[in-house]
Amino acid sequence: MSGIRRIFDLAREMTDAVDFSLGQPDFEVPAPVRKALAAAVEAGHNKYTVTQGMPELREKLRERLARDCGFGDGGVLVTAGSAGALFQALAVLVEEGDEVIVPDPYFVLYCHLVNFFGAKPVLLDTYPDFRVRPEKLDALITTRTKAILFNNPVNPTGVAYTKEEVAAIAAVAKKRGVLVIADEIYSAFSYDFPHESVLRHDGGALLVGGLSKTYAVTGWRLGFAAGPRDIIDRMAMLQQFSFVCANAPGQVAAMTALDVDVSAYIEGYRRKRDLVYGGLKDRFEVVKPQGAFYVFPKCPWGTDEEFVKKAIESRVLVVPGRAASKHPTHFRLSFAVGDEQLKRGIEVLNRIARR
């Protein structure tokens, strides 16, 4: 069972616990988006859409990607969350015996998906600063390498990559002829510099994104994929016989969401980032997050499971690092919670660290 979901399920059974387990925004869905969803339901947008997604939404996504990422003449597919896009991408791209390079730490889904389709995840160790080095990436590429799963900003570490870093990673992939699957679901959450998409440096990459995090609609399951038409066409064919289509009223509301300014929410998360980093850095070895809404501190004593067990006993729910890494040394904390909970949880974690 997913280490993240295991802690999340535990949170539902506990009262008065500080829950740092699950990565979903704590702000409310913006009012225009809520109203658009309600209006879509009332207007009868409750039936199947075309498998690829509503044409108007795909065109709006294309325009947004062209503006923000330099997206060209590729295909766009609306999916059941970014997880649905990743599932379908790997289903059509990898076969038994193929290899997929996955930077470690990684989003918990990645290795399981690669294994599910019979391929082999090849871990690229990014400790201690959690950044992909082009030379280490290049050294892992073999004749069996089918793709590189590149998350930016990163769940669980909060690392965000600069323009120069993304360009260097894309250059290796292009030189070696390997597809980059770029998971950029947290692209709106970049705090110290603008988000840099892989598509700006590799027009042949496959981009995965979604609305879940940016607009606090994780339960709506709205994602998308954009990239080479031959890959997108095969993903759409698979979607016909699996997810069928993304939810219809959500797609209608998404067209409103894409025009909503969320900069105030992002600024609030920048402040939360500063609060959690400033609160932990004196007693924990921790890399300052630059994006997403996670921090990945090193356990001050014991293994990740031992430290997390003690935190849970103190009613603070965090996720052991082994849910997202081969190393049993760290834990993940989602700071997408209210400020009072954040302060309370930091105080408890520091008290545990002192023990």
C-alpha positions in Angstrom: 0.0 0.0 0.0 1.2 3.5 -0.7 3.1 4.9 2.2 1.3 8.3 1.7 -2.2 6.8 1.5 -1.4 4.6 4.6 -0.7 7.7 6.6 -3.7 9.5 5.1 -6.1 6.7 6.1 -4.6 6.8 9.6 -5.4 10.6 9.7 -9.1 9.8 9.2 -9.1 7.7 12.3 -7.4 10.2 14.6 -8.8 13.3 16.1 -6.9 16.5 16.7 -3.9 15.3 14.7 -1.7 17.6 12.6 -1.9 16.0 9.2 1.2 16.7 7.0 0.6 13.6 4.9 -1.3 14.3 1.7 -0.4 16.8 -1.0 -3.6 18.7 -1.6 -4.0 22.5 -1.2 -5.7 23.8 1.9 -7.3 26.8 0.2 -10.8 26.7 -1.1 -11.6 26.3 -4.8 -11.7 29.8 -6.2 -15.3 31.0 -6.3 -15.5 31.5 -10.1 -14.5 27.9 -10.6 -17.0 26.6 -8.1 -19.8 28.6 -9.8 -18.7 27.4 -13.3 -18.9 23.8 -12.1 -22.4 24.2 -10.7 -23.5 26.0 -13.8 -22.1 23.2 -16.0 -24.1 20.6 -14.0 -27.3 22.6 -14.2 -26.7 23.2 -18.0 -26.6 19.4 -18.6 -22.9 18.9 -19.1 -23.1 15.5 -17.4 -22.7 13.1 -20.3 -19.6 11.6 -21.9 -17.4 13.9 -23.8 -15.2 12.9 -26.7 -12.3 10.8 -25.5 -9.7 13.4 -26.2 -11.5 16.0 -24.1 -13.7 18.9 -25.1 -12.3 20.6 -28.2 -12.7 24.1 -26.6 -10.7 23.0 -23.5 -8.0 21.4 -25.6 -7.6 24.5 -27.7 -7.4 26.7 -24.5 -4.8 24.4 -23.1 -2.9 24.5 -26.4 -2.9 28.3 -26.3 -1.7 28.4 -22.7 1.1 25.9 -23.4 2.2 27.9 -26.5 2.4 31.0 -24.4 4.0 29.5 -21.3 6.1 26.7 -22.8 6.6 27.4 -26.5 4.4 24.4 -27.3 4.2 23.8 -31.1 2.2 21.6 -33.3 1.7 18.6 -31.0 -1.3 16.8 -29.7 -3.3 17.6 -26.5 -5.3 15.0 -24.5 -7.4 15.7 -21.4 -7.1 12.9 -18.9 -8.4 11.7 -15.6 -5.8 13.5 -13.5 -2.1 13.7 -14.2 -1.9 10.2 -12.8 -4.2 9.0 -15.7 -1.9 10.8 -18.1 1.2 9.1 -16.7 -0.5 5.7 -16.7 -1.4 5.9 -20.3 1.9 7.4 -21.4 3.8 4.5 -19.9 1.3 2.0 -21.2 1.9 3.0 -24.8 5.6 3.7 -24.5 7.3 0.8 -22.6 7.4 -2.9 -22.9 9.0 -5.7 -20.9 12.8 -5.2 -20.8 12.7 -1.5 -21.3 14.2 0.9 -18.8 12.9 4.2 -17.5 15.2 6.5 -15.6 13.6 7.9 -12.4 15.4 10.4 -10.2 15.4 9.4 -6.5 13.5 10.7 -4.5 10.5 10.3 -6.7 6.7 10.6 -6.7 5.5 7.3 -5.2 3.5 6.4 -8.4 6.5 6.4 -10.8 8.3 3.1 -10.0 5.1 1.2 -9.5 3.8 2.3 -12.9 7.1 1.4 -14.6 7.0 -2.1 -13.0 3.3 -2.5 -13.8 4.1 -2.4 -17.5 7.0 -4.8 -17.2 9.8 -2.3 -17.6 12.6 -1.6 -15.1 12.9 1.7 -13.1 16.5 2.8 -13.1 17.0 5.1 -10.1 19.2 8.2 -10.5 20.4 9.0 -7.0 20.2 12.8 -6.4 21.2 12.9 -2.7 22.1 15.0 -0.8 20.8 18.1 -2.6 18.2 16.3 -4.7 19.2 17.8 -8.0 19.7 15.8 -11.3 23.3 16.2 -12.6 23.5 15.9 -16.4 26.6 13.7 -16.2 25.0 11.2 -13.9 21.9 11.1 -16.1 24.0 10.5 -19.2 25.9 7.6 -17.5 22.6 5.8 -16.8 21.3 5.8 -20.4 21.6 2.5 -22.2 20.2 1.0 -25.4 17.2 -0.2 -23.3 16.4 3.3 -22.0 13.0 4.3 -23.3 12.3 7.4 -21.2 13.3 9.8 -18.4 10.6 10.6 -15.8 11.5 14.2 -14.9 9.4 15.9 -12.2 9.7 19.7 -11.8 9.0 21.1 -9.2 9.6 17.8 -7.4 7.3 15.8 -5.1 8.6 15.0 -2.4 11.7 17.3 -2.1 10.3 20.7 -3.2 13.3 21.2 -5.6 12.6 23.4 -8.6 15.0 23.5 -11.5 16.5 26.6 -13.1 16.5 27.4 -16.8 20.1 26.3 -17.1 19.5 23.1 -15.3 16.5 22.2 -17.4 18.4 23.0 -20.6 21.3 20.8 -19.6 19.0 17.8 -18.8 17.1 18.3 -22.1 20.4 18.5 -24.0 21.4 15.0 -22.6 18.0 13.5 -23.6 18.2 14.9 -27.1 21.8 13.9 -27.6 21.0 10.3 -26.6 17.6 10.2 -28.3 15.6 9.5 -25.2 12.1 10.8 -24.6 11.6 13.0 -21.5 8.2 12.6 -19.8 8.0 15.9 -17.9 5.6 15.8 -14.9 5.0 19.5 -14.3 1.8 19.3 -12.2 3.3 21.8 -9.7 4.4 24.3 -12.3 2.4 27.1 -10.7 4.2 26.6 -7.3 7.7 28.0 -8.1 8.8 30.5 -5.4 12.3 31.8 -6.2 12.3 32.0 -10.0 9.8 31.4 -12.8 9.0 27.8 -13.7 11.0 26.5 -16.6 9.3 23.9 -18.7 11.2 21.1 -20.5 9.2 22.0 -23.6 11.2 25.2 -24.0 14.3 23.1 -24.5 13.0 19.9 -26.0 10.0 20.2 -28.4 9.8 16.4 -28.6 9.2 15.9 -24.9 5.9 14.7 -23.5 4.4 17.1 -20.9 2.0 16.0 -18.2 0.1 18.5 -16.1 -3.2 19.2 -14.5 -5.5 21.5 -12.6 -5.7 19.6 -9.3 -3.0 21.5 -7.4 -3.3 24.9 -8.9 -7.0 25.3 -8.3 -7.4 23.0 -5.3 -9.6 20.5 -7.3 -7.7 17.3 -6.5 -11.0 15.3 -6.3 -12.1 16.4 -9.8 -9.4 14.3 -11.5 -8.5 16.7 -14.3 -5.2 16.4 -16.0 -3.7 16.6 -19.5 -0.8 15.5 -21.7 0.7 17.4 -24.5 3.4 16.2 -26.9 4.2 14.3 -30.1 1.0 13.5 -32.0 1.8 9.9 -32.5 2.2 9.4 -28.7 -0.9 11.4 -27.9 -3.0 9.6 -30.5 -2.1 6.2 -29.0 -2.8 7.5 -25.5 -6.2 8.7 -26.7 -6.9 5.3 -28.2 -6.1 3.6 -24.9 -8.2 6.1 -23.0 -11.2 5.0 -25.1 -10.9 1.5 -23.5 -9.9 2.5 -20.0 -10.8 5.9 -18.5 -13.2 6.7 -21.4 -12.9 10.5 -20.8 -12.3 13.0 -18.0 -15.3 14.2 -16.1 -17.5 16.5 -18.2 -18.6 19.3 -15.8 -15.1 19.6 -14.6 -13.9 20.1 -18.1 -16.4 22.9 -18.6 -15.3 24.5 -15.3 -11.6 24.1 -16.3 -12.1 26.6 -19.1 -13.0 29.2 -16.4 -10.3 28.1 -14.1 -7.5 28.7 -16.7 -8.4 32.4 -16.6 -8.4 32.7 -12.8 -5.5 34.5 -11.1 -4.1 32.3 -8.3 -1.0 34.5 -7.6 -2.3 35.3 -4.1 -2.6 31.6 -3.3 0.9 31.0 -4.5 2.3 33.9 -2.4 0.6 32.3 0.6 2.4 29.1 -0.1 5.7 31.0 -0.5 5.1 32.3 3.1 4.3 28.8 4.3 7.5 27.5 2.7 9.5 30.2 4.6 7.7 29.3 7.8 8.3 25.6 7.7 11.9 25.9 6.5 12.7 28.5 9.1 11.1 26.4 11.8 13.0 23.2 11.0 16.4 24.3 9.8 18.1 24.6 13.2 17.3 21.0 14.3 17.0 19.2 10.9 19.3 18.8 7.9 16.9 20.1 5.3 17.1 21.5 1.7 15.1 24.6 1.3 12.1 24.0 -1.1 11.9 26.1 -4.1 8.6 24.8 -5.4 5.6 22.5 -4.9 4.5 22.3 -1.2 6.7 19.7 0.3 9.9 19.6 2.4 12.0 16.5 2.8 14.1 16.7 6.0 16.6 14.2 7.2 15.6 12.3 10.3 17.8 13.5 13.2 17.9 10.0 14.6 16.8 6.5 13.7 15.4 5.3 10.4 12.5 7.1 8.7 10.0 4.5 10.0 11.3 4.9 13.6 11.1 8.7 13.4 7.7 8.7 11.7 6.3 6.3 14.3 7.4 8.6 17.1 5.8 11.6 15.3 2.5 9.7 14.9 2.5 8.9 18.6 2.8 12.6 19.1 -0.2 13.1 16.7 1.8 14.6 13.9 1.4 12.7 10.6 4.3 12.7 8.2 5.3 10.2 5.5 8.4 8.0 5.7 11.0 8.7 3.0 11.0 5.1 1.8 7.6 5.7 0.3 9.4 7.8 -2.3 13.1 6.6 -2.2 15.4 3.7 -1.6 17.0 5.6 1.3 15.5 5.1 4.8 16.9 8.5 6.0 14.3 11.2 5.4 10.6 12.0 5.8 8.1 14.0 3.7 6.1 16.9 5.1 3.4 18.6 3.1 3.0 22.2 4.2 -0.3 22.6 2.5 -2.1 23.1 5.8 -3.3 26.0 7.9 -0.7 28.2 9.6 -1.7 27.3 13.1 -1.4 23.6 12.3 1.9 24.2 10.6 3.3 26.0 13.7 2.0 23.3 16.0 3.5 20.5 14.0 6.9 22.2 13.7 7.0 22.6 17.4 6.2 18.9 18.0 8.8 17.8 15.4 11.5 19.9 17.0 10.6 18.5 20.4 11.0 14.9 19.0 14.3 15.9 17.3 15.7 17.0 20.7 14.9 13.6 22.2 
